[in-house]
Amino acid sequence: MKKTLLAAALMSAGACAYAQSSVTLYGRLDNGIEYMSGVPTGPTTAQSRLRVESGDWGTSLFGMKGVEDIGGGTKVTFHLEDGLNTVNGASAGPAGTAFSRYADVGVTNDTYGTLLLGKELWISNMDWDFDPLGQSNWSSASLVGGRNWVGSQNGITYETPTVGGFNAVGVYGLSNSTDFNGNTTPGTQNGRRAGFAATYTSVLFQVRGIYDEIRDSTGGFTDVYASSREYFAGLNVFLGPVTLQAAYQGSHAPQAAAGAPSTTNLEWGGATYRINPEVALIAAVYHVNANNGGGSATMYTLSGTYSLSKRTLIALEAATLHNSKNGAFGLNANEPGTGDAPLAGHGQSGVFVDLQHEF
């Protein structure tokens, strides 16, 4: 009888220990058909394009998360995630990178907050939930050259608990080089990075402020779209089925080359109307202005989503972008005048329909 009780106790203890740890595999597949006008085919020519594309409404990705409860209200966590191009099956990250979005391990406690070490999406990505289009492929990131999408390695991240609606996040990315601010190691990220975000959330509204800086390999701020200081302020207003959103994002590169833009100012506003749990309509307008002859652009977007289930939706988005005489901004998140951005002074329009499934 005693042996039976001992065996039962040991089995129960083992089950308890097992229940304190978990690993979750998850992912998102987003494929669609996209039409875009004004795609350059030469220095002075452009044509329209029709293609099958991955990740227009939301990045296709695959990842895993794990948590172990070590007692005393403290848990150890890890997070691994890679972006995918589900049109051709390739990783969306740089060659040789297994997890291009997240690769971190840390500890979290309800009282003391969360500390993470490793690779993260950069803190400027925290403006996504103040963007009516949620940083879909044609949204706020389009007019800042994708600066909000960058990742950051060698990072230390601390997030406070939420107290009275307030929450804060601080990040610090070392260069891991003998040059503290810059980077003397070829083929790695830029120089040192730092950022801070503070958020207040209530039933009626939410506000967030972000400051961050990304240095280049020399330790300076030389490219307004890549190595710069950035300031963000965003507002969400919750009115039942309607959410109103507005934000400002400014980027500054005081050491930019002569004649190149050293400042951009981006403003946007929009609204989401959730007709019912399955259907939502979204409209937004984005405007950017770059100094030193970098031009300006305004982008208008209209989209709708229909949820086929809790995990699957269809998204439809149409957008049109108008450049000033010197502007060369495009619908996709490329730096002006690069990739498939239109010719300077020309506009660009597009429409896509996506099927997205999460698991």
TORZA-22313 format. One line per 10 residues: number of its first residue (from 0); their letters; for each residue x, y, z of N, C-alpha, C. Coordinates in steps of 0.05 Angstrom, whole numbers, plus 32768, in hexadecimal, padded with zeros to 4 digits. Each point is the difference from the previous one (the first is absolute). Example, Ala and Ser with C-alpha at 12.3 -4.5 7.8 and 13.67 -1.06 7.14 Angstrom:
0> AS> 8108/7F8E/809C/7FEE/8018/8000/8012/8018/8000; 7FF9/8015/7FF2/8010/8018/8001/7FF1/8016/800E
//
This chain:
0> MKKTLLAAAL> 8011/7FE8/8000/7FEF/8018/8000/8011/8019/8000; 8016/8000/8011/8011/8017/8001/800F/8005/7FE6; 8008/7FE9/7FF3/800D/8002/7FE6/7FEE/800C/7FEB; 7FE6/7FF8/8001/7FEC/800A/7FED/7FFC/801E/8004; 7FFE/8009/8019/7FFD/801C/8006/8018/8010/7FF7; 8019/7FF5/8005/8018/800D/7FF8/8001/8004/7FE2; 7FF9/7FEA/7FF1/8001/8001/7FE3/7FEC/8015/7FF6; 7FE8/8001/800C/7FEC/8013/7FF8/800A/801D/8005; 800D/8004/8017/800A/801A/8006/8016/8009/7FED; 8012/7FEE/7FF9/8015/8006/7FED/7FF4/8007/7FE4
10> MSAGACAYAQ> 7FEC/7FF0/7FF7/7FF3/8006/7FE7/7FF3/801B/8000; 7FF3/8006/8017/7FF2/801A/8002/8014/8017/7FFF; 8017/7FFD/800E/8015/8014/8000/800B/8004/7FE4; 8004/7FEA/7FF1/800A/8002/7FE5/7FEC/800F/7FEE; 7FE7/7FF9/8003/7FEB/800D/7FEF/7FFF/801E/8006; 8003/8007/801B/7FFF/801C/8008/8018/800F/7FF3; 8018/7FF4/8001/8017/800D/7FF5/7FFD/8004/7FE2; 7FF5/7FEC/7FF3/7FFB/8001/7FE3/7FEC/8017/7FFA; 7FEC/8002/8010/7FEB/8014/7FFB/800B/801D/8003; 8017/8003/800F/800B/801A/8004/8010/800A/7FE8
20> SSVTLYGRLD> 8005/7FEF/7FEC/800F/8007/7FE8/7FEF/7FFC/7FE7; 8003/8011/7FED/7FF1/7FFC/7FE7/800F/800D/7FE9; 7FFC/7FF4/7FE8/800B/800B/7FE7/7FEA/8002/7FEC; 7FFD/8017/7FF4/7FEA/8005/7FED/800C/8005/7FE4; 7FF8/7FF1/7FEC/8007/8005/7FE5/7FE9/8010/7FF3; 8006/8014/7FF0/7FEC/8011/7FF4/800A/800B/7FE6; 7FED/800B/7FF1/8009/800C/7FE6/7FE9/800F/7FF3; 8007/800D/7FEA/7FED/800F/7FF0/8008/7FFF/7FE3; 7FED/7FF8/7FEF/8005/7FFF/7FE3/7FEE/8014/7FF3; 800C/8012/7FF0/7FF2/8015/7FF3/8009/8002/7FE3
30> NGIEYMSGVP> 7FEF/7FF7/7FEE/8005/8001/7FE3/7FEA/800E/7FF2; 8006/800D/7FEA/7FEB/800E/7FF1/8009/8007/7FE4; 7FEE/800E/7FF2/8005/8009/7FE5/8001/801F/8001; 8015/800B/7FF5/8005/801D/8002/8003/800D/7FE4; 7FF3/8017/7FFD/8004/8010/7FE8/800B/801B/8009; 8015/8009/7FF1/800C/801A/8006/8008/800E/7FE7; 7FFA/801A/7FFF/8008/8010/7FE9/801A/800F/8006; 800C/800C/7FEC/8017/8012/8004/8019/7FF2/8009; 8004/7FE6/7FF9/8018/7FF2/8008/8016/8006/7FEB; 8016/800C/8008/8015/8008/7FEC/800B/7FE8/7FF0
40> TGPTTAQSRL> 8004/8005/7FE7/800D/7FEC/7FEE/8019/800C/7FF4; 8006/8018/8006/8018/800E/7FF7/8001/801C/800C; 8015/800F/7FF9/8003/801B/800C/7FE9/8013/7FFB; 7FF1/7FFC/7FEA/7FEA/8012/7FFA/7FE6/7FF1/7FF9; 7FFF/7FE6/8004/7FE9/7FF1/7FF8/7FF5/7FEF/8017; 7FE6/7FFB/7FFF/7FF3/7FF0/8015/7FE9/7FF1/7FF4; 7FF8/7FEA/800D/7FEA/7FF0/7FF7/7FF0/7FF6/8019; 7FE9/7FF4/7FFB/7FF1/7FF3/8015/8009/7FE3/8003; 7FF9/7FF4/8017/8009/7FE5/8006/7FEB/7FF1/800F; 7FFD/7FE7/7FF9/7FED/7FED/800E/8011/7FE9/800A
50> RVESGDWGTS> 7FFD/7FFA/801A/8010/7FEA/800A/7FF2/7FF3/8018; 8009/7FE7/8006/7FF8/7FF3/8019/8015/8008/8015; 7FF6/8009/8017/8012/800B/8014/7FFA/7FF5/801C; 8015/7FFE/8010/7FFD/7FF7/801C/8003/8017/8013; 7FED/8002/8013/8004/8013/8016/7FF6/801C/7FFB; 7FEE/8005/7FED/7FF6/801B/7FFC/7FF0/800A/8018; 7FED/7FEF/8009/7FF0/8008/8017/800E/7FFC/801B; 8010/7FEB/8002/800F/7FFB/8018/8017/7FED/7FFA; 8017/8004/800D/8017/7FF0/7FFA/7FFA/7FE2/8004; 8008/7FF0/7FEC/7FFF/7FE3/8004/8017/7FF8/8012
60> LFGMKGVEDI> 7FFB/7FEF/8013/8014/7FFA/8014/7FFB/7FE5/800D; 8015/7FF6/800D/7FFE/7FE7/8010/8012/8004/8018; 7FF6/7FF6/8018/800F/8003/8018/7FF8/7FED/8016; 800E/8003/8016/7FFA/7FF0/8017/8006/8010/8019; 7FEF/7FFC/8014/8004/800D/801A/8000/7FEC/8016; 8010/8005/8015/8000/7FED/8016/8000/800F/801B; 7FF5/7FF3/8014/7FFF/800C/801B/8003/7FEA/8014; 8010/8006/8015/8003/7FED/8017/7FFC/8010/8019; 7FED/7FF7/8010/7FFA/800C/801A/8015/7FF5/8014; 8011/8012/800A/8015/7FF7/8013/7FF9/8007/801D
70> GGGTKVTFHL> 7FE7/800A/8004/7FF6/8005/801B/8004/801D/8008; 7FF2/8007/8016/8002/801B/800A/7FF5/8015/7FED; 7FEE/7FF8/7FEE/7FF5/8013/7FED/8012/8007/7FE9; 8016/7FF1/7FFD/8013/8005/7FEB/8000/7FEA/7FEB; 8001/8008/7FE7/8001/7FED/7FEA/8018/8006/7FEE; 800C/7FEB/7FF5/8014/8003/7FEB/7FF3/7FFC/7FE5; 8006/8011/7FED/7FF4/8000/7FE6/8015/7FFF/7FEA; 7FF7/7FF6/7FE8/8010/8003/7FE8/7FEE/8005/7FE9; 800B/800B/7FEA/7FF0/8007/7FE9/8012/7FFF/7FE7; 7FF8/7FEF/7FED/800E/7FFE/7FE7/7FEC/8004/7FE9
80> EDGLNTVNGA> 8007/8011/7FED/7FED/8006/7FEA/800F/8009/7FE7; 7FF7/7FF6/7FE9/800B/8007/7FE6/7FEA/8009/7FED; 8006/8014/7FF0/7FEE/8008/7FEB/8003/7FED/7FE8; 7FEA/7FFC/7FF2/7FFF/7FED/7FEA/7FF6/800E/7FE6; 800B/7FF7/7FE9/7FF4/8007/7FE7/7FF1/7FE7/7FF7; 7FE6/7FFF/8004/7FF1/7FE8/7FFB/7FF7/7FFD/7FE3; 800A/8012/7FEF/7FFC/7FFC/7FE3/8015/7FEC/7FF6; 8018/8003/800A/8015/7FED/7FF7/800C/7FEF/8016; 7FF7/8003/8019/8009/7FEF/8016/801A/8009/800D; 800B/8017/7FF8/8019/8009/800B/7FFC/8010/8019
90> SAGPAGTAFS> 8016/8001/8010/8000/8012/8017/8000/801D/7FF7; 7FF2/8011/800E/7FFF/801C/7FF9/8017/8010/800C; 8010/7FF3/8010/8016/800D/800D/801A/7FFF/7FEF; 8015/800C/800A/801A/8000/7FF1/800A/7FE3/7FFE; 8010/7FFB/7FEB/800C/7FE6/7FFC/8010/7FF7/8018; 7FFC/7FE8/8008/800F/7FF5/8017/7FF4/8006/801B; 7FE8/800D/8000/7FF2/8006/8019/7FE9/7FED/8003; 8000/7FF1/8016/7FEB/7FED/8005/7FE7/800D/800C; 8003/8014/8011/7FEA/800D/800D/8004/801E/7FFD; 7FF3/800C/7FEB/8006/801B/7FF9/7FF0/8015/8010
100> RYADVGVTND> 7FEC/7FF7/800F/7FEF/8012/800F/8004/7FFF/801E; 8001/7FE9/800C/8004/7FFD/801D/8012/7FE8/8005; 8012/8004/8014/8010/7FEA/800B/8009/8009/801B; 7FEF/7FFD/8014/8006/800B/801B/7FF9/7FEC/8016; 800C/8004/8016/7FFA/7FF1/8019/7FFF/8014/8016; 7FEF/7FFC/8014/7FFD/8013/8016/7FF1/7FF6/8017; 7FFA/8012/8013/7FF0/7FF9/8018/7FEA/8015/8002; 7FE9/7FF7/800B/7FEA/8013/8003/7FF3/7FFB/801B; 7FF7/8015/800D/7FF3/7FFF/801A/7FEA/8015/8000; 7FE8/7FF8/800A/7FEA/8013/8000/8005/8019/8010
110> TYGTLLLGKE> 8011/7FFE/8014/8006/8017/8011/8017/8011/7FF6; 8015/7FF3/7FF5/8019/800E/7FF9/8003/8005/7FE3; 7FF0/7FF4/7FEF/8002/8005/7FE3/800F/7FEA/7FF1; 8009/8006/7FE8/800C/7FED/7FEE/801B/8009/7FF6; 8014/7FEE/8001/801A/8006/7FF6/8007/7FEC/7FEA; 8008/8009/7FE8/8006/7FEF/7FEA/801C/8006/7FF5; 800D/7FEB/7FF7/801B/8003/7FF3/7FFF/7FF3/7FE5; 800A/800E/7FEB/8001/7FF4/7FE6/7FF5/8012/7FEA; 7FF6/7FF3/7FEB/7FF6/800E/7FE9/7FE3/8006/8002; 7FF8/8019/7FF8/7FE4/8008/8001/7FFA/8011/7FE8
120> LWISNMDWDF> 7FE6/8003/7FF9/7FF8/8015/7FEF/8006/801B/800E; 8009/8014/7FF1/8008/8019/800D/7FE8/800E/800C; 8005/8010/8014/7FEA/800C/8010/7FEE/8012/7FEF; 800A/800B/7FEA/7FF0/8011/7FEF/7FE9/7FF0/7FF3; 8002/7FE6/8000/7FEA/7FEF/7FF6/7FE7/8003/8012; 8003/800B/8018/7FEA/8003/8013/7FEB/8015/7FF7; 8005/800D/7FE9/7FEB/8012/7FF6/7FEB/7FF1/7FF0; 8003/7FE5/7FFD/7FEE/7FF2/7FEE/7FE3/8001/8009; 7FFB/7FFF/801B/7FE4/8001/8009/7FF5/801C/8002; 800E/8014/7FF6/7FF5/801A/7FFC/7FFD/8007/7FE3
130> DPLGQSNWSS> 8006/7FED/7FEF/7FFE/8002/7FE3/7FE6/7FF2/7FF8; 7FED/800E/7FF4/7FE6/7FF3/7FF8/8004/7FE7/7FF0; 8015/7FFF/7FEF/8006/7FE9/7FF0/8012/7FEC/800E; 8007/8005/8019/8011/7FEE/800F/801A/7FFA/7FF4; 800C/8014/7FF2/8019/7FFD/7FF2/7FFF/7FEA/7FEB; 7FE9/7FFE/7FF3/7FFF/7FEE/7FE8/8014/800B/7FEC; 8003/7FF3/7FE9/8015/8007/7FED/7FFC/801D/7FF6; 7FE8/800A/7FFE/7FFB/801B/7FF7/7FF4/8010/8017; 8011/800B/8010/7FF7/8010/8018/8017/8012/8009; 8003/8004/801A/8013/8014/800A/801D/7FF9/7FF8
140> ASLVGGRNWV> 8007/7FE6/8000/801B/7FF9/7FF9/8008/8007/7FE4; 7FEB/8003/7FEE/8006/8006/7FE4/800E/801B/7FFD; 7FFB/8013/8011/800A/801B/7FFC/8018/8006/8011; 800B/7FEC/800E/8019/8004/800F/8014/7FEA/7FF8; 7FFD/7FF5/7FE9/8014/7FED/7FF6/8001/7FE6/8010; 7FEA/7FF9/800E/8000/7FE7/8010/8010/8002/8019; 8007/8018/8009/8010/8003/8019/7FF3/7FF3/8018; 7FE5/8000/8000/7FF2/7FF4/8017/8001/7FE2/8001; 8009/7FF3/7FEA/7FFF/7FE3/7FFF/801B/7FF3/8008; 8014/8010/8004/801B/7FF4/8004/8001/7FF0/8019
150> GSQNGITYET> 8012/7FEC/8001/8006/7FF1/8018/8018/800B/800E; 8006/7FF6/8017/8017/8009/800F/800B/7FE8/8010; 801A/7FFC/7FFD/800D/7FEA/800E/8011/800B/8018; 800B/7FED/800F/8011/8007/8017/7FF0/8011/8014; 7FE6/7FFB/8003/7FEF/8012/800F/7FFB/7FF8/801D; 7FFB/8015/8010/7FF6/7FFD/801B/7FE6/800F/8002; 7FEA/7FF3/8007/7FE6/800C/8001/7FF4/7FFD/801C; 7FF5/8016/800B/7FF2/7FFE/8019/7FE4/800D/7FFC; 7FEB/7FF2/8009/7FE5/800A/7FFF/7FF4/7FFF/801C; 7FF4/8017/8008/7FF4/8001/801A/7FE6/7FF2/8001
160> PTVGGFNAVG> 7FF6/7FF9/8018/7FE4/7FF7/8001/7FED/8018/7FFA; 7FE7/7FFA/7FFA/7FED/8016/7FFB/7FF3/8007/801B; 8004/8019/8008/7FF6/800A/801A/7FEF/8019/7FFA; 7FE6/7FFE/8008/7FEE/8016/7FFC/7FFE/8008/7FE3; 8002/7FEE/7FEE/7FFF/8005/7FE3/801A/8008/7FF3; 8015/8005/8010/801A/8008/7FF6/8012/7FE8/7FFB; 8010/8001/7FEB/8013/7FEB/7FF9/8018/800D/7FF2; 8018/7FF6/8004/8017/800B/7FF3/8013/7FE9/7FF7; 800E/8006/7FEA/8014/7FED/7FF5/8019/800F/7FFA; 8017/7FF4/8007/801A/800C/7FF9/8011/7FEB/7FF3
170> VYGLSNSTDF> 800F/8007/7FEB/8011/7FED/7FF1/801B/800D/7FFC; 8014/7FEE/8000/801C/8009/7FFB/800E/7FEB/7FF0; 8009/8007/7FE8/800D/7FED/7FEF/801E/8006/7FFD; 8011/7FEF/800B/801C/8005/7FFE/800B/7FFB/7FE4; 8016/800C/7FF9/800C/7FFB/7FE6/8010/7FE6/8000; 8006/7FF6/8018/8011/7FE8/8003/801A/8002/7FF1; 800B/8019/8000/8018/8006/7FF1/8013/800F/8012; 8019/8002/7FF8/8013/8010/800F/7FFA/801E/7FFD; 7FF0/8007/7FEC/7FF5/801B/7FFE/7FE5/8001/800E; 7FFF/800E/8017/7FE7/7FFF/8010/7FE8/800A/7FF1
180> NGNTTPGTQN> 8002/8017/7FF2/7FEA/800B/7FF2/7FFD/7FF5/7FE3; 8016/7FFA/7FF3/7FFF/7FF6/7FE5/8003/7FE2/7FFF; 800B/7FF6/7FEA/8003/7FE3/7FFD/8016/7FFA/7FED; 8015/7FF3/800A/8017/7FFA/7FF0/7FFF/7FE3/7FF5; 7FEA/7FF2/8005/7FFD/7FE4/7FF7/7FF1/8000/7FE6; 800C/7FF8/7FEA/7FF2/8000/7FE6/7FE8/7FED/8000; 7FEC/8008/7FF1/7FE9/7FEE/7FFC/7FED/7FFE/8018; 8002/8011/8014/7FEE/7FFF/8016/7FEE/8019/8000; 7FF0/8003/8015/7FEE/8017/8000/800E/801A/8002; 7FF2/8016/8000/800C/801A/8003/800A/8003/801D
190> GRRAGFAATY> 8005/8019/8008/800C/8004/801A/7FEC/7FFE/8017; 8007/800D/8016/7FF0/7FFE/8018/7FE4/800B/7FFC; 7FEC/7FF5/800E/7FE4/8009/7FFE/7FF5/8003/801C; 7FEC/8012/8003/7FF3/8004/8019/7FE4/800A/7FFB; 7FED/7FFA/8012/7FE5/8009/7FFC/7FF0/7FFE/801A; 7FEB/8010/8001/7FEE/8000/8017/7FE3/8006/7FF7; 7FED/7FF1/800B/7FE4/8005/7FF9/7FEF/8000/801A; 7FED/8012/8001/7FED/8001/8017/7FE4/8001/7FF5; 7FEE/7FF0/800D/7FE4/7FFE/7FF7/7FED/8003/8017; 7FEA/800E/7FFB/7FEA/8001/8013/7FE7/7FF7/7FF2
200> TSVLFQVRGI> 7FF2/7FEC/800C/7FE8/7FF5/7FF4/7FE9/8002/8013; 7FE9/800A/7FF6/7FE7/8000/800F/7FEA/7FF4/7FEF; 7FE8/8000/800B/7FEA/7FF5/7FF0/7FFA/8011/7FE8; 8003/801A/8002/7FF9/8012/7FEA/8016/8007/7FED; 8019/7FFF/8009/8016/8008/7FEE/801A/7FF3/8009; 8014/8003/7FEE/801A/7FF6/8005/8014/8014/7FF3; 8016/8006/800F/8015/8012/7FF5/801B/7FF2/8003; 8012/8006/7FEE/801B/7FF4/8002/8014/8014/7FF4; 8017/8001/800E/8016/8010/7FF6/8019/7FEE/7FFE; 800F/8003/7FEA/8018/7FF0/7FFC/8017/8012/7FF7
210> YDEIRDSTGG> 8018/7FFB/800C/8018/800C/7FF6/8014/7FEA/7FFA; 800D/8000/7FE9/8014/7FEC/7FFB/8016/800B/7FEF; 8017/7FF3/8000/8016/8008/7FEF/800F/7FE8/7FF6; 8007/8000/7FE6/800F/7FEB/7FF3/8019/800D/7FF4; 8017/7FF7/8008/8019/800B/7FF6/800B/7FEF/7FE9; 800F/800C/7FEE/800C/7FF1/7FEA/801A/7FF3/8009; 800F/7FF4/7FEE/8018/7FF2/8007/8016/8012/800A; 7FFE/801B/7FFA/8013/8013/800B/7FF8/800C/801A; 7FE7/7FF9/8009/7FF6/800B/8019/7FF0/8019/7FFD; 7FFB/8008/7FE7/7FF2/8019/7FFB/7FE3/7FFC/7FF7
220> FTDVYASSRE> 7FF3/8017/7FFB/7FE4/8000/7FF6/8002/800D/7FE4; 8003/7FEF/7FEC/8007/8009/7FE5/7FEB/7FFB/7FEB; 7FEB/7FF1/8006/7FEB/7FFA/7FED/7FE5/8001/800D; 7FEF/8013/7FF7/7FE7/8005/800E/7FEE/7FE7/7FFF; 8004/7FEE/7FED/7FEF/7FE8/7FFD/800D/7FE7/800D; 8019/8002/8008/800D/7FE8/800B/800F/8005/801A; 800F/8015/8002/800F/8006/8019/7FF9/801C/8009; 7FEE/8002/8013/7FF5/801A/8008/7FF4/7FFF/801B; 7FF9/8018/800A/7FEF/8002/8018/7FE3/8003/7FF8; 7FEE/7FF3/800F/7FE4/8001/7FF8/7FEF/8006/8018
230> YFAGLNVFLG> 7FEA/800F/7FFC/7FED/8008/8014/7FE4/7FF8/7FF7; 7FF1/7FF5/8012/7FE5/7FF7/7FF8/7FEC/8007/8016; 7FE8/8009/7FF8/7FEA/8004/8013/7FE7/7FF7/7FF2; 7FF0/7FEE/800E/7FE8/7FF5/7FF4/7FE9/8000/8013; 7FE8/8001/7FF4/7FE7/8001/800F/7FEC/7FED/7FF4; 7FF4/7FEF/8010/7FE9/7FEF/7FF9/7FE8/800A/8010; 7FE9/8002/7FF3/7FE7/8007/800E/7FEC/7FEA/7FFA; 7FF5/7FF4/8015/7FEE/7FE9/7FFE/7FE3/8009/8004; 7FF0/7FFE/7FEA/7FE4/8009/8001/7FEE/7FE9/7FF7; 7FFF/7FEC/8011/7FF0/7FE8/7FF9/800B/7FF2/7FE8
240> PVTLQAAYQG> 7FF0/7FFE/7FEA/800A/7FF2/7FE9/8013/8010/7FEF; 8005/8019/8007/8011/8012/7FF1/801A/8006/8010; 8017/7FFD/7FF3/8019/8008/800C/800C/8016/7FEF; 8007/8017/800C/800D/8016/7FF2/801D/8000/8008; 8012/8005/7FEC/801C/7FFF/8005/800E/8018/7FF2; 8014/800B/800E/8010/8016/7FF5/801C/7FFE/800C; 8014/8007/7FF0/801C/7FFE/800A/8012/8013/7FF1; 8017/8005/800D/8016/8010/7FF4/801A/7FF1/8004; 8010/7FFF/7FEB/801A/7FF3/8002/8014/8011/7FF2; 8015/8009/800F/8015/8010/7FF4/801A/7FF2/8002
250> SHAPQAAAGA> 8010/8002/7FEB/801A/7FF3/7FFF/8016/8015/7FF9; 8017/7FFE/800E/8015/8014/7FFD/801B/7FF3/7FFD; 800F/8008/7FEC/801C/7FF6/7FFC/8012/8018/7FFC; 8009/800C/8016/800F/8019/7FFE/801B/7FFE/7FF1; 800A/7FE8/7FFC/8019/7FFC/7FF2/7FFC/7FF6/7FE4; 7FE8/8003/7FF5/7FFB/7FF8/7FE4/8012/800E/7FED; 8005/7FF4/7FE9/8011/800C/7FEC/7FF4/801A/7FF6; 8011/8012/7FF7/7FF6/801A/7FF6/7FEC/7FFC/7FE9; 7FEA/800D/8002/7FEB/7FFE/7FEC/7FED/7FEA/8003; 8006/7FED/8012/7FED/7FE9/8006/7FED/8008/8016
260> PSTTNLEWGG> 7FE8/7FF5/8000/7FED/8006/8015/800C/7FFA/801C; 7FFC/8012/8012/8009/7FFB/801C/7FE9/7FFE/8013; 7FE7/8007/7FF6/7FE9/8000/8011/7FE8/7FF7/7FEF; 7FEF/7FEE/800C/7FE6/7FFA/7FF4/7FEB/8004/8016; 7FE9/8009/7FF7/7FE9/8002/8012/7FE9/7FF2/7FF4; 7FF6/7FEC/800E/7FEA/7FEF/7FF6/7FE8/8003/8013; 7FE9/8006/7FF5/7FE7/8001/8010/7FEC/7FEE/7FF3; 7FEF/7FF4/8010/7FEA/7FF0/7FF5/7FE8/8000/8012; 7FE9/7FF9/7FF4/7FE7/7FFE/800F/7FEE/7FED/7FF1; 7FEE/7FF3/800F/7FEE/7FED/7FF4/7FEC/7FF5/8013
270> ATYRINPEVA> 7FEF/7FEF/7FF6/7FEA/7FF5/8011/7FFB/7FE3/7FF7; 7FF9/7FF0/8014/7FF7/7FE4/7FFB/7FE3/7FFE/800A; 7FEF/7FF5/7FEF/7FE4/7FFC/8008/7FFB/7FE2/7FFE; 7FFC/7FF4/8018/7FFA/7FE3/8001/7FE2/7FFD/7FFF; 7FF7/7FF8/7FE8/7FE3/7FFE/7FFB/7FF4/7FEA/8012; 800E/7FE9/8001/7FF9/7FEA/8011/8019/7FF0/8005; 7FFF/7FEA/8010/8019/7FF2/8006/800F/7FF6/7FE8; 7FF3/7FFD/7FE9/800D/7FF5/7FE8/800A/8016/7FED; 7FF4/8017/7FFF/8006/8014/7FEC/800A/801A/800B; 8016/800A/7FF5/800A/801A/8008/8008/8010/7FE7
280> LIAAVYHVNA> 7FFB/801B/8001/8007/8012/7FEB/8015/8014/800C; 8015/8007/7FF0/8015/8010/800A/8007/8015/7FEA; 8003/8019/8009/8008/8016/7FEE/8016/8010/800E; 8014/8008/7FF0/8016/800F/800D/800E/8012/7FEA; 800D/8015/800A/8010/8012/7FEF/801A/8005/800E; 8016/7FFF/7FF0/801B/8004/800A/800E/8015/7FF0; 800E/8012/800E/800F/8015/7FF2/801C/8003/800B; 8014/8001/7FEE/801C/8003/8009/800C/8017/7FF1; 8013/800D/800E/800F/8016/7FF4/801E/7FFD/8008; 8011/8000/7FEC/801D/7FFE/8005/800E/801A/7FF8
290> NNGGGSATMY> 8012/800A/8011/800E/8019/7FFA/8015/7FFD/7FEB; 800E/8015/7FFB/8017/8000/7FED/7FF8/7FF5/7FE4; 7FE8/8007/7FF7/7FF8/7FF7/7FE6/7FF8/7FE3/7FFE; 7FFB/7FF3/8017/7FF8/7FE4/8000/7FE3/7FFC/7FF7; 7FF0/8016/7FFE/7FE5/7FFE/7FF6/7FEC/7FF8/8015; 7FE7/7FFD/7FF8/7FEB/7FF8/8012/7FED/7FED/7FF1; 7FEF/7FF3/800F/7FED/7FED/7FF4/7FE8/7FFD/8012; 7FE9/7FFA/7FF4/7FE8/7FFA/800F/7FF5/7FE6/7FF5; 7FF9/7FEE/8012/7FF5/7FE6/7FF9/7FE5/7FFC/800C; 7FED/7FF7/7FF0/7FE4/7FFB/8009/7FFB/7FE2/7FFE
300> TLSGTYSLSK> 7FF5/7FF5/8015/7FFB/7FE3/8000/7FE3/7FFA/8009; 7FF6/7FEB/7FF5/7FE5/7FF6/8008/8002/7FE2/7FFF; 7FF6/7FF3/8016/8002/7FE3/8001/7FE9/7FF4/8010; 7FFD/7FE7/7FFD/7FEB/7FF1/800F/800A/7FE4/8005; 7FF7/7FF5/8016/8006/7FE4/8007/7FE6/7FF1/8006; 8001/7FE6/7FF9/7FE9/7FEF/8006/800C/7FE6/800C; 7FF8/7FFA/8019/800A/7FE9/800E/7FEF/7FE8/7FF9; 800C/7FEC/7FF3/7FF3/7FE7/7FFA/7FFD/7FEF/8019; 8013/8004/8013/8000/7FF1/8019/8012/8010/8014; 8005/7FF5/8017/8011/800E/8014/801D/8001/7FF6
310> RTLIALEAAT> 8008/7FEF/7FED/801C/7FFF/7FF8/8004/8008/7FE3; 7FEB/8004/7FF0/8003/8005/7FE4/7FF0/8018/7FF7; 800C/8011/7FF0/7FF2/8018/7FF6/8008/8006/7FE4; 7FF0/800F/7FF2/8005/800B/7FE6/8003/801E/8003; 8016/800B/7FF5/8005/801D/8002/8001/800C/7FE4; 7FF3/8017/7FFC/8001/800E/7FE7/8009/801D/8006; 8014/8009/7FF1/800A/801B/8005/8006/800E/7FE5; 7FF8/8019/7FFE/8006/8011/7FE9/800E/8019/800A; 8014/8009/7FF2/800F/8017/8008/800A/8010/7FE8; 8001/801A/8004/800C/8012/7FEB/8012/8014/800E
320> LHNSKNGAFG> 8017/8006/7FF3/8014/8011/800B/8007/8016/7FEC; 8001/8019/800A/8007/8017/7FEF/8019/800D/800B; 8014/8002/7FEE/801A/800C/8007/8001/801D/7FF8; 800F/8011/800E/8006/801A/7FF7/8015/7FFE/7FE9; 8008/8017/7FF5/8013/8000/7FEA/8019/7FF0/8006; 800B/8002/8018/8018/7FF3/8007/7FFC/7FE5/800F; 7FE7/7FFB/8007/7FFB/7FE8/8010/8002/7FE7/7FEF; 800B/7FEB/800C/8003/7FE6/7FF2/7FF8/7FE9/8014; 7FEC/8006/8011/7FF6/7FEC/8013/7FEE/7FED/7FF1; 7FFF/7FE7/800B/7FEF/7FEB/7FF3/7FEE/7FF2/8014
330> LNANEPGTGD> 7FEE/7FEF/7FF5/7FEE/7FF1/8012/800F/7FED/8011; 8014/7FF2/7FF5/8010/7FED/8010/8014/800F/8011; 800A/7FF2/8015/8011/800D/8014/801D/8000/7FF7; 8005/800D/7FEA/801C/8005/7FF6/8007/801D/8005; 801A/8005/8002/8009/801C/8001/7FF8/800D/7FE5; 7FFA/801A/8001/7FF7/800E/7FE8/8014/7FFC/7FE9; 7FF5/7FFA/7FE8/8011/7FFD/7FE9/800D/7FE6/7FFD; 7FFA/7FEC/8012/800D/7FE6/7FFE/7FEA/7FEA/7FFD; 8009/7FE9/7FF8/7FED/7FE9/7FFE/7FEA/8006/7FEB; 7FE7/7FFC/8008/7FEA/8005/7FED/7FF2/801A/8006
340> APLAGHGQSG> 800E/8013/800E/7FF5/801B/8004/7FFD/800D/7FE5; 7FEC/8011/7FFB/7FFD/800D/7FE6/8015/8015/7FFA; 8001/8008/7FE7/8012/8015/7FF8/7FF9/801A/800F; 8015/8011/8004/7FFC/8019/800F/7FE9/8010/7FF3; 7FEE/800A/8011/7FEA/8011/7FF7/7FE8/7FF0/7FF5; 8003/7FE6/7FFF/7FEA/7FEF/7FF6/7FF1/7FF3/8018; 7FE7/7FF8/7FFB/7FF1/7FF3/8014/8000/7FE1/7FFC; 7FF2/7FF3/8012/7FFF/7FE3/7FFF/7FE5/7FF7/800D; 7FF4/7FEC/7FF4/7FE7/7FF5/800B/8001/7FE2/8000; 7FF0/7FF4/8011/8001/7FE3/8001/7FE7/7FF5/800F
350> VFVDLQHEF> 7FFC/7FE6/7FFC/7FEB/7FF2/800E/8009/7FE3/8004; 7FFA/7FF5/8017/8006/7FE4/8005/7FE9/7FF3/800F; 7FFE/7FE5/7FFD/7FEE/7FF0/800F/8010/7FE9/800C; 7FFE/7FFC/801A/8010/7FEC/800E/7FEF/7FEC/800F; 8009/7FE8/8002/7FF5/7FEC/8011/8015/7FFB/8016; 7FF7/8003/8019/8012/7FFD/8016/7FF6/7FEC/8014; 8012/7FED/8008/7FF8/7FEB/8014/8015/8000/8016; 7FF7/7FFF/8018/8011/7FFE/8018/7FFC/7FE4/800D; 8016/7FF6/800B/7FFF/7FE7/800E/8011/8000/8019
//
